[in-house]
Amino acid sequence: MSDSIVPAELIENKIYLIRNKKVMLDSDLAKLYDVETKALNQSVKRNIERFPEDFMFQLNKEEAAKVSRSQIVTLKRGYNIKYLPHAFTENGVAMLSSVLKSERAVQVNIQIMRTFTKIREMLISHKDLKHKIEEMEKKYDSQFKIVFNAIKELMSPPEKQVRKIGFKTEKEK
């Protein structure tokens, strides 16, 4: 869509998998809505009855640290996250549109809902493709086993390699 306020890729990069739920963080949503995180959270607190735990939850310290690292946000030495972020599920993001009244919030919310739908459709089609390949694998003999293994390898997400930070000693090199 050319008339979108926020690129879909930007929204997709702000959706995380936390506690086996696809969520967006309060700070990311605030940036997209062009409001301060504090203002967004105050609006939510004033309407807390609209946000049950399956719509929104607060991250614990470990989850917040993982998300901060994945966003490559570095705090100065000795500083900690002052407030633990809130995570909003798809339903929670939808509910935000009734809490935040600005025109931009409504338009951005529409884009976010479309992005969640797109991701869900991609996951469904990925599962369908995997199922079809497994059926073909059963149908054909072992001659094609190498081909099927290669296709499976291409379909599986790459493993993230963790690089250690710091200096290496002579023994480690």
C-alpha positions, -999 to 999 in steps of 0.1 A, spaced: 0 0 0 14 33 -10 -9 54 13 4 37 45 17 59 73 42 33 85 59 7 63 47 -28 69 83 -40 73 87 -17 103 57 -31 120 67 -67 113 101 -60 129 83 -48 161 64 -80 166 80 -104 191 73 -139 203 72 -137 241 55 -164 262 45 -181 230 24 -151 220 30 -126 192 32 -92 209 43 -56 205 59 -36 232 45 -4 246 76 17 236 74 5 200 37 11 198 42 46 213 67 54 186 43 42 159 14 62 174 37 92 178 30 95 215 52 91 246 54 57 261 43 72 294 12 87 279 3 54 262 7 35 295 -14 61 314 -42 57 289 -41 20 294 -41 24 332 -71 46 331 -89 19 311 -73 -12 327 -105 -32 326 -102 -33 288 -68 -51 290 -71 -85 306 -39 -106 308 -45 -122 274 -45 -87 259 -16 -72 278 10 -83 303 41 -68 319 74 -84 310 96 -97 338 133 -87 342 146 -116 322 122 -111 293 129 -73 293 166 -80 292 163 -104 262 141 -79 243 165 -51 251 195 -71 238 176 -81 207 169 -45 199 206 -37 204 197 -12 231 226 -6 254 223 11 288 251 29 305 270 7 329 252 5 362 218 16 348 188 -7 347 155 -6 329 135 18 350 101 4 341 94 -31 329 77 -29 295 42 -39 287 35 -64 259 3 -61 239 -11 -91 220 -31 -86 188 -63 -82 208 -46 -57 231 -34 -36 201 -69 -36 188 -82 -25 221 -57 4 221 -76 20 192 -105 25 216 -83 41 242 -61 63 220 -83 87 201 -60 104 176 -64 100 138 -28 87 135 -35 60 162 -65 48 142 -46 46 109 -15 30 125 -38 5 143 -54 -5 110 -19 -12 95 -9 -32 126 -40 -54 124 -33 -60 87 3 -70 95 -8 -94 122 -32 -110 97 -5 -112 71 18 -130 95 -9 -154 105 -16 -162 68 21 -167 61 23 -192 90 -7 -211 78 6 -214 43 40 -224 56 24 -253 76 3 -263 45 35 -264 23 53 -285 50 24 -309 51 23 -313 13 60 -320 12 57 -346 39 29 -363 19 50 -363 -12 79 -378 8 57 -407 18 44 -412 -17 78 -413 -34 107 -437 -27 140 -430 -12 156 -417 -44 142 -383 -36 151 -383 1 181 -360 -6 158 -335 -24 132 -336 4 159 -331 31 173 -301 12 138 -286 9 132 -291 46 165 -275 54 156 -245 33 122 -242 50 135 -243 85 146 -210 100 184 -205 103 199 -211 137 211 -178 152 248 -180 161 257 -162 192 289 -143 190 308 -138 223 316 -102 231 350 -93 245 386 -101 239 399 -136 232 429 -151 249 456 -169 230 440 -203 240 406 -193 226 419 -182 192 
